[in-house]
Each structure stands twice: as C-alpha cells, then as structure tokens.
Amino acid sequence: MLNQRDIKQLEEKGISREEFLRQIDHFREGFPPLELDRPATAGDGIRKIEEQDIHDLAKSYDAAHGGFRVLKFVPASGAATRMFRDVFVWRDLLVAGVETESLLEAKPDAARFFERMHDFAWWDDLKVAMDKDDLDADHMLESKNYLPLLDYLLFDAGLDYVALPKALIVFHSYGRHIRTAMEEHLAEGAAYASDAHNKVPLHFTLSLEHISAFRAKVEKVQKSYEHSFGVTFDISHSKQKPSTDTIAVGMDNLPFREKDGSLLFRPGGHGALIENLNDLDHDIIFIKNIDNVVPDRLKQSTILYKKALGGVLLELKKELNAWMDRLDKGSLSKDEYLQAVDFAANALNIDRKVFSDDPREGSRVLRSKLNRPLRVCGMVKNEGEPGGGPFWVKDSLDGSSSLQIVELSQIDMDNPGQAALVKQATHFNPVDLVCTFKDHQGNQFDLRAFIDKDTGFVSHKSKDGRELKALERPGLWNGAMARWNTVFVEVPLVTFNPVKTINDLLRDEHQ
C-alpha cells in the first residue's frame, strides 16, 4: 500500500506507519457509536447553582486567581466561509440572472440581510471601500443593486471577508469605533484572565494562511486596548500540527492520491487542537469559541459566570489535591476511603461501581481516577440551538457511566432506544469551559493519554472532481477530553450568543 515516497511523506509530517494503518482501519471499520446511558440533567450530572452562590463563587475566584497562571484559549482556526455561505448562494443567484424581487421573495434571510444591511457593524467600512472606486453603497442599497455590494463585501476589491478568519470579521459597533471577534475576546479576557500583575495571556489557534493578517491586526489594536482596560496583553498563537493531519481515501478505502501520485492529507478537525493545548503551561485555562462574544453592554453575565466556573474549578481542585496528598502518604482508613469515594462520586461524577469495598484495592482505583485533568463546563438549556449535548455514557469495558459531551454523529440514531434518549436531553454544550491539567504536585499531564481514540467520524468530500472520504479526529471537547474528570454546571442562555451565519449579527444581542 505504501511506497518509498509515501513513507517519506509520513516521516515529513511526523505520522507513524502504525498511525497511518490505524486511520485506514477507521475508514474500513468505522467508529463504534457511543452507548448513551441517559441524558445529563439538572441534579443528575448538571449542577444547578443558586444565584447568590454564583456571586460567591465569582468572588472566590477573584480573590484566588491572581496566584495562578491563567490563560484564555480561543479556537479560531476556521475561515469565515461558513458564516457567508448563504451570501454566496444569493450572489450566485443574482449572477445567474434571478430577479432581485424573486430572490427576496424566495429567500427570507436574504431579504432580512439587505433590508438591514446598514445595521451591520462593517457597513461603514464597506461604504469607504466602495467610495474609493467612486461607488455609492447607500444608493446601491436603496436601488436594490445588490451584486456590487456583495462583491465588495466578499472579495479583495473591498473587505475581502471570504479570505479572512472569523477572528478578523467586524462583529460589533460602538458608535465611533468597531470591534472584530478577536477584539471582543481581548475585552472579555481583561475582565477575568489577568494575573497579579494585570497581565492577560490569550492564545488563538489559527490556520497558517491567516497568521500574517492576525498579527497585523493585533499590532494595530493591542496598545489601545491595553490603555482602555489597564492591562498588558500577552497574545500568542499556534497552528494545527502537520502530525495531526489525517489521510484521505477513495471510496474503495485505499489512499487517495493527488495527480502527481502523492498521498492526500487533510486537517484532522478541531480535535487536533488537543496537541496545541498540550503545549501550553498554565494553571487555569478558559476555552471559548471565537464567535461566542457579545458587546460590552451584555458582558456582565458572561464575566460573572466565567468567574463562577473558575471558582468551581478552584474549589474542586483544592479538595482533589488534598485527597491525592493523603494517598501519597499511604493507605486510607476505612472512613477516609469512604469520604474520598463520596467526593469522587458526588463532586467529580465518577461512577461508584468502579470502586471496591476494600479500601486497599479501592484506593488504587481512586488514585487512577482522581489523577486526571479536570474540566468544568457550562451547559445551557436546549432551546433548539445546534451543538453537542451532555450525556452519561456507558463504558464498554466495565459498564460504568461517565459524563461526556456528545455529538449526534457519535450516536446510533437508528437505535430507537438511543434516539429516545437524545430526545429526552434538556441541555446542550455552548463550548464554555475552564480546565486545569496540572497534577497535585504541579506537574503537567500529557493530554494525549486521555483521548478516546475510538471516537471520530468519516465525512464525504471531493477533490478535482473525484469523491473521497475524510477522517476527523475526536472533537476537542468530545473524544479528545473523554478521559478527563468532568463537571457540568448550568449557565444561562444569555451567555451563549454564537455567530454561525451572517444574519446572526442582526440579533438584538449583537446590535
């Protein structure tokens, strides 16, 4: 299957022959679906915290976090293509000669987009770009001459948004100035991710082709935001490692080859970012998607709950470390062992059935279960938004159940029982988490040891007119964190305001 040229390609990427064969097996065999035990609900896997306690936890975090190295980690690798997908459809229809009124009647989203085009925060930038070529954007909008507006929005004659990462798309207007998604993360990070010296570390994951534009924007705005918020930003970035790319195959499950005979590799999905996370050396790391931001007028709730999640993490970590220190000193007494099991089960959601009645044997299992990375994840009530959900998932080896964030692609929806459990779900994952991957002695865990490599999915793509299959690695907060200790906390929907499509920016929360 592999020739010498193929082997050299693998070596250059840092992919072992064993990993290559494992990926080929995934194409042939597929991924086993997860077996849901039950949905995680308030009181059964999801902590519902009273408002006063939320404020107390936030105060606790404020008082303590200055003694830790805190980081805000923002997955921002993707281009804004998906965000503008509908816009491309509308443009193609206009280019094909579809009458404007017919387009607006057939596409209500297009009608809303054009009717409120002046409400987008990037509208003034678009007007300036068109004015340079003696084009009047206001007149074109009024006369429904939409095609030039779309061309200047999307392509390099104007704003060139099709070539930008979502991080550099203008999201919000503040009257005399505007902010991109990246800038909103700076403003948010200044509120809860600073250290004792008012230094705010942020790390963005980027695609290689976007790094130059990202750096230029940071250089342009950083000093202004530091002056506004009285902090110093330490802004870093990384790109997905070539070793996390995955092989593509044809419909016969044999390696897909380019026209020159070389193997085709594709990015392995956001789950590959566990490698980027693994390279960071901080005590507390907040993770939040690039597009989930709001203007300053709505940040109060977001900041409050971010701090509260941090407070929960610090409380849990303190007790977890204390139990690990006791285990280091020798065997636990019967009473101590039972107390430790109560903590593991009640606070960390570790299934009691994994623990023996014998303190000596049980302590060995207890150590292995406690000595893991820890994440505290916000969960919002499901009101129809897309996203993975929180479930109790059965372990195929010992039958125990653990808390997992699960995507529909991981579930056998043809199984009536499993499909019924999905319908019973009450919450979903807004990608709002805080984590720590230092052990009780301050040593960093190797996060690669806690990945469930039997999770992932195969998707169908095409290249040069030929069909192919692509492999996505376990998602960052799904399979890549499957073996972490996990705590879910209910957070209000107001803290979740993603921008998945261009018209999401017209929601009240983004105006």
C-alpha positions in Angstrom: 0.0 0.0 0.0 2.9 2.4 0.8 5.8 3.1 -1.4 9.1 4.8 -0.5 7.7 8.2 -1.5 4.7 7.6 0.8 6.9 6.7 3.7 8.9 9.9 3.2 5.7 11.9 3.2 4.7 10.3 6.5 8.1 11.0 8.0 8.0 14.6 7.0 4.6 15.0 8.7 5.6 13.1 11.8 3.0 10.4 11.3 4.0 6.9 12.1 3.2 3.9 9.9 1.1 2.5 12.8 -1.0 5.7 13.0 -1.5 5.6 9.2 -2.7 2.0 9.4 -5.0 2.8 12.3 -6.6 5.6 10.2 -7.1 3.2 7.3 -8.8 0.8 9.7 -11.2 3.6 10.8 -12.3 4.1 7.2 -12.9 0.4 6.7 -14.4 -0.4 10.1 -16.0 2.9 11.0 -16.2 4.2 14.6 -18.2 2.4 17.2 -21.1 4.6 18.4 -21.2 5.7 22.0 -23.7 3.9 24.2 -25.8 6.5 26.0 -26.9 5.6 29.5 -29.1 8.7 30.0 -29.0 12.4 29.3 -27.3 14.6 31.9 -29.9 16.8 33.5 -30.1 19.3 36.3 -29.5 17.3 39.5 -28.2 14.3 37.6 -24.9 15.3 36.1 -25.5 19.0 35.8 -25.1 21.2 38.8 -27.6 24.0 39.2 -26.2 26.7 41.4 -28.3 29.4 43.1 -27.7 33.0 42.1 -26.2 34.0 45.4 -23.8 31.1 45.3 -22.8 32.1 41.7 -21.8 35.5 43.1 -19.9 33.9 46.0 -18.0 31.6 43.6 -17.1 34.6 41.4 -15.8 36.4 44.4 -13.8 33.4 45.5 -12.3 33.2 42.0 -11.5 36.9 42.1 -9.7 36.5 45.4 -7.6 33.5 44.4 -6.9 33.5 40.7 -4.1 36.1 40.9 -1.9 33.4 42.4 -2.3 31.2 39.3 -1.2 31.4 35.7 -4.5 31.9 33.9 -4.9 31.7 30.1 -7.8 32.3 27.7 -7.6 29.7 24.8 -9.7 30.6 21.7 -10.1 28.0 18.9 -10.1 30.4 15.9 -8.6 28.3 13.1 -11.6 28.4 10.7 -12.2 30.8 7.8 -15.4 32.7 7.7 -16.6 30.7 4.7 -19.5 29.0 6.6 -20.6 32.3 8.0 -21.0 33.7 4.5 -22.3 30.5 2.8 -25.8 32.0 2.3 -24.4 35.2 0.9 -22.6 33.2 -1.8 -25.8 31.5 -2.7 -27.6 34.8 -3.0 -24.7 36.2 -5.1 -24.8 33.1 -7.4 -28.5 33.5 -8.0 -28.1 37.2 -8.9 -25.2 36.4 -11.3 -27.4 33.7 -12.9 -29.9 36.4 -13.7 -32.5 35.8 -11.0 -34.6 39.0 -10.5 -33.9 40.8 -7.2 -37.6 40.7 -6.1 -37.7 37.0 -6.9 -34.6 36.4 -4.8 -36.0 38.4 -1.8 -39.3 36.5 -2.0 -37.7 33.1 -2.3 -35.0 33.8 0.4 -36.4 35.5 3.5 -32.9 35.5 5.0 -31.7 37.5 2.0 -34.5 39.9 2.4 -33.6 40.5 6.0 -29.9 40.8 5.2 -30.4 43.6 2.6 -33.2 45.3 4.5 -30.9 45.7 7.5 -27.5 45.9 5.7 -26.8 49.3 7.2 -27.2 47.7 10.7 -24.1 45.6 10.3 -21.0 46.9 12.1 -19.0 46.6 8.9 -21.4 48.7 6.9 -19.3 51.9 7.2 -16.1 50.0 6.2 -17.9 48.7 3.1 -19.0 52.2 2.2 -15.5 53.5 2.5 -14.1 50.6 0.3 -16.7 51.3 -2.4 -16.2 55.0 -2.2 -12.6 54.6 -3.2 -13.9 53.3 -6.6 -16.5 56.1 -6.8 -19.3 53.7 -5.9 -22.1 54.9 -3.7 -23.1 52.0 -1.3 -26.1 53.8 0.1 -27.5 54.4 -3.4 -26.9 50.9 -4.5 -28.7 49.6 -1.4 -31.6 51.9 -1.9 -31.9 51.0 -5.6 -31.5 47.3 -4.9 -28.4 47.0 -7.0 -27.1 44.2 -4.6 -24.4 42.4 -6.6 -21.7 45.1 -6.3 -22.4 45.3 -2.6 -21.8 41.6 -2.2 -18.7 41.6 -4.3 -17.1 44.4 -2.2 -18.1 42.6 1.0 -16.6 39.3 -0.1 -13.7 39.9 -2.4 -10.4 41.7 -2.3 -11.6 44.8 -4.1 -13.3 45.6 -0.9 -13.4 44.0 2.6 -12.3 40.6 1.3 -14.2 38.8 4.1 -14.1 35.5 2.2 -10.3 35.4 2.8 -10.4 36.3 6.5 -10.7 34.1 9.6 -13.8 34.7 11.7 -11.5 36.3 14.3 -11.0 39.3 12.0 -14.6 39.8 10.9 -16.1 43.0 12.4 -18.9 42.0 14.8 -20.0 45.0 16.8 -20.2 48.8 16.6 -19.6 51.2 19.4 -20.5 54.3 17.6 -17.1 55.9 16.9 -15.3 52.6 16.7 -15.9 48.9 15.8 -14.6 45.6 17.1 -13.7 42.3 15.5 -14.4 39.0 17.2 -10.8 38.9 18.3 -11.0 42.3 19.9 -14.1 41.2 21.8 -12.1 38.4 23.3 -9.4 40.8 24.4 -12.1 42.9 26.1 -13.6 39.8 27.8 -10.3 38.3 28.8 -9.2 41.5 30.5 -12.2 41.0 32.9 -11.2 37.5 34.3 -8.0 36.2 32.9 -5.5 38.7 34.3 -2.8 37.7 36.8 -1.5 39.6 39.9 0.5 41.9 37.6 -2.5 42.7 35.3 -1.1 40.6 32.5 -3.7 38.9 30.4 -2.4 35.9 28.4 -4.6 34.9 25.4 -3.8 32.1 22.9 -5.5 31.8 19.5 -5.3 28.8 17.2 -5.0 29.9 13.6 -4.7 28.5 10.1 -1.3 29.2 8.5 -2.7 31.4 5.8 -4.4 33.7 8.4 -1.4 34.3 10.7 0.0 37.3 8.9 -3.3 39.2 8.9 -4.0 38.3 12.5 -0.6 39.6 13.6 -1.1 42.8 11.7 -4.5 43.4 13.4 -3.1 42.7 16.9 -0.2 45.0 16.3 -2.6 47.7 15.3 -5.1 47.5 18.2 -3.2 46.0 21.2 -1.9 49.2 22.7 -5.2 50.8 22.5 -7.0 48.0 24.4 -4.2 47.9 27.0 -4.7 51.6 27.7 -8.5 51.2 27.8 -8.5 48.2 30.3 -5.4 49.0 32.3 -3.8 45.6 31.5 -1.0 44.2 29.4 -2.0 41.5 26.8 0.3 38.6 26.1 -1.2 37.4 22.8 0.2 34.2 21.3 -1.0 31.9 18.6 -0.3 28.4 17.1 -1.4 26.5 14.1 -2.5 22.9 13.8 0.4 20.5 13.7 1.1 18.6 10.5 1.3 15.4 12.6 -2.4 15.7 13.4 -3.4 15.7 9.7 -5.3 12.6 8.6 -5.1 10.6 5.4 -7.9 10.8 2.8 -9.1 7.7 1.0 -11.1 7.0 -2.1 -14.5 5.2 -2.0 -12.6 1.9 -2.0 -10.9 2.8 1.3 -7.5 2.9 -0.4 -5.3 6.0 0.0 -6.5 8.9 -2.2 -3.7 10.1 -4.4 -3.1 13.5 -5.9 -2.5 13.9 -9.7 1.3 13.6 -9.1 0.8 10.3 -7.1 1.4 11.8 -3.6 -0.9 11.0 -0.7 -3.6 13.5 0.2 -3.7 14.6 3.8 -6.4 16.8 5.4 -6.6 18.7 8.6 -7.9 16.4 11.3 -10.6 18.7 12.7 -10.7 20.8 15.9 -9.9 17.7 18.0 -6.4 18.0 16.7 -6.1 21.1 18.9 -5.6 19.0 21.9 -1.9 19.0 20.8 -1.9 22.8 20.9 -3.5 22.8 24.3 -0.9 20.2 25.5 1.9 22.6 24.6 0.6 25.3 27.0 1.9 25.7 30.5 -0.7 27.4 32.6 -2.6 26.5 35.8 -6.1 27.6 34.7 -7.3 27.7 31.1 -10.6 29.1 29.9 -11.8 27.8 26.5 -14.4 29.6 24.4 -15.1 29.6 20.6 -14.1 32.7 18.6 -17.7 33.6 17.6 -19.3 33.4 21.0 -18.9 37.1 22.1 -21.2 40.0 22.9 -20.9 43.8 23.1 -19.8 45.3 26.4 -23.4 46.1 27.4 -24.1 42.3 27.7 -20.7 41.1 29.0 -21.6 41.3 32.7 -23.4 38.0 32.8 -20.7 36.3 30.7 -18.0 37.5 33.0 -19.9 36.6 36.2 -20.4 33.0 35.0 -16.9 32.7 33.7 -15.6 33.6 37.1 -18.1 31.3 38.8 -17.0 28.4 36.7 -13.4 29.3 37.7 -14.5 29.3 41.3 -16.0 25.8 41.0 -12.8 24.6 39.4 -10.6 26.0 42.1 -12.7 24.5 44.9 -12.7 21.1 43.3 -9.0 21.2 42.5 -8.2 22.1 46.1 -10.1 19.1 47.5 -8.8 16.8 44.8 -5.2 17.8 45.6 -5.8 17.2 49.3 -7.0 13.6 48.6 -4.1 13.0 46.3 -1.7 14.2 49.0 -3.3 11.8 51.5 -3.0 8.9 49.0 0.7 9.8 48.6 1.2 9.3 52.4 -0.1 5.7 52.4 -3.3 3.7 52.8 -6.5 5.5 53.7 -8.5 4.4 56.7 -12.0 2.9 56.0 -13.7 6.2 56.9 -11.2 8.3 54.8 -11.7 6.0 51.9 -15.5 6.3 52.1 -15.2 10.1 52.3 -12.9 10.1 49.3 -15.3 7.9 47.3 -18.1 10.3 48.2 -16.1 13.2 46.8 -15.2 11.3 43.6 -18.8 10.3 43.0 -20.7 13.4 44.2 -18.3 16.2 43.1 -16.5 14.6 40.2 -19.3 12.4 38.8 -17.1 9.2 38.9 -19.4 6.1 38.9 -19.4 4.5 42.3 -19.4 1.0 40.7 -15.7 1.3 39.8 -14.7 1.4 43.5 -14.1 -1.7 45.5 -15.4 -2.2 49.1 -11.8 -2.9 50.0 -10.1 0.4 50.9 -6.7 -1.0 49.8 -7.8 -2.1 46.3 -10.2 0.8 46.1 -7.5 3.3 46.9 -5.5 2.2 43.8 -8.5 2.8 41.6 -9.3 6.1 43.4 -5.8 7.3 42.6 -6.1 6.5 38.9 -9.5 8.2 38.7 -8.5 11.4 40.6 -5.1 11.8 38.9 -6.5 13.2 35.7 -7.1 16.6 34.0 -10.2 18.4 35.3 -12.7 20.5 33.3 -15.8 22.4 34.4 -18.1 23.0 31.5 -21.1 25.4 31.3 -24.3 23.9 29.9 -27.3 25.8 28.7 -30.9 24.7 28.4 -31.6 23.4 24.9 -33.9 25.8 23.0 -33.2 24.5 19.6 -29.6 25.7 19.1 -27.2 23.3 17.3 -24.4 21.7 19.3 -23.3 18.7 21.2 -25.1 17.6 24.4 -24.2 16.4 27.9 -24.9 12.7 28.5 -24.0 9.9 30.8 -22.1 7.4 28.5 -21.5 3.7 29.3 -18.0 2.3 29.2 -17.9 -0.8 27.0 -15.3 -2.5 29.3 -16.7 -2.2 32.9 -20.2 -0.9 32.3 -19.6 2.3 34.4 -21.0 5.6 33.2 -19.1 8.9 32.8 -20.1 12.4 31.8 -19.4 13.2 28.2 -20.2 15.9 25.6 -21.7 14.0 22.7 -22.3 14.9 19.1 -25.2 13.4 17.1 -22.6 11.8 14.8 -21.4 9.7 17.7 -24.8 8.2 18.4 -26.6 5.3 16.6 -29.8 7.2 15.8 -31.2 4.1 14.1 -31.4 2.5 17.5 -34.8 3.5 18.9 -33.6 3.4 22.5 -30.7 5.7 21.8 -32.7 8.0 19.7 -35.3 8.3 22.5 -32.5 9.3 25.0 -31.4 12.1 22.6 -35.0 13.4 22.6 -35.0 13.5 26.4 -31.9 15.7 26.5 -32.5 19.1 28.3 -29.2 20.9 27.7 -26.5 21.4 25.1 -22.9 22.4 25.0 -22.1 26.0 24.3 -18.3 25.4 24.4 -17.8 27.3 27.6 -15.3 25.6 29.9 -12.4 26.1 32.3 -9.9 23.5 32.9 -6.6 22.6 34.6 -4.2 19.8 33.6 -1.7 20.0 36.4 -1.5 17.3 38.9 -1.4 17.8 42.7 2.4 18.3 42.6 2.2 20.9 39.8 3.3 18.6 37.0 1.6 18.8 33.7 -0.4 15.9 32.4 0.2 14.6 28.9 -3.2 15.2 27.4 -2.7 12.7 24.7 -3.0 10.0 27.3 -6.7 10.9 28.0 -8.0 10.8 24.4 -10.6 8.2 23.4 -9.1 7.3 20.0 -12.1 5.2 19.1 -14.2 8.3 18.6 -14.4 10.4 15.5 -16.2 10.3 12.2 -15.8 9.9 8.5 -17.2 12.5 6.1 -17.6 12.5 2.3 -15.8 15.2 0.3 -14.4 15.7 -3.2 -11.3 16.9 -4.9 -10.6 17.5 -8.6 -14.0 16.1 -9.4 -13.3 12.8 -7.5 -15.1 11.6 -4.4 -13.1 10.9 -1.3 -13.6 10.1 2.4 -12.1 12.3 5.1 -11.4 11.4 8.7 -12.0 13.8 11.6 -10.2 13.2 14.9 -12.1 13.0 18.2 -13.5 16.5 18.9 -11.6 18.7 21.3 -14.4 18.7 24.0 -15.7 15.2 22.9 -13.3 12.3 22.4 -10.1 14.4 23.0 -11.2 15.1 26.6 -13.1 11.8 27.1 -10.9 10.6 30.0 -10.9 13.9 31.9 -12.7 14.4 35.1 -15.8 16.4 34.1 -18.2 18.6 35.9 -21.2 20.3 34.2 -22.7 23.5 35.5 -25.9 25.1 34.2 -25.3 28.6 32.8 -27.9 31.0 31.4 -28.6 31.2 27.7 -27.6 34.8 27.7 -24.0 33.7 28.0 -24.3 31.9 24.6 -24.5 34.1 21.5 -22.7 32.4 18.7 -22.4 33.9 15.2 -22.7 31.0 12.8 -24.3 32.8 9.9 -24.0 36.4 8.8 -27.6 37.2 9.9 -26.8 36.2 13.5 -25.1 39.6 13.8 -28.5 41.2 13.3 -29.8 39.6 16.6 -30.5 42.1 19.3 -27.6 40.6 21.3 -25.1 41.8 18.7 -26.6 45.2 17.9 
